Amino acid sequence: NALGFGGWNWSFFFKLHSDTPAKIAGFAYAHEHLKAAGYDLLTRTANRAGDPDTEEICANLVTEERAMADRIAGTFDSVVETTLNRSAVIE
């Protein structure tokens, strides 16, 4: 099936590319934004459902996830430098 082939394709892609600091930081950054989006949707759902306790908890989690993404983004210059230095050593 198409999903199985797509999964195999991604698996093959990632096996060909080593886990560099830049790649790991990029995935961590994206992961934090995915979590923030999920909590944002839950915040909105709780609001519509009239559940202020859940709304507040989820809104706080959105803030935390975005703050973590910002912290990760703050490392991008150093992880790029580290990745390039590691690549130069390997070549």
Helices and strands as residue ranges (DSSP letters): H 2-16, H 21-49, H 52-73, H 76-90
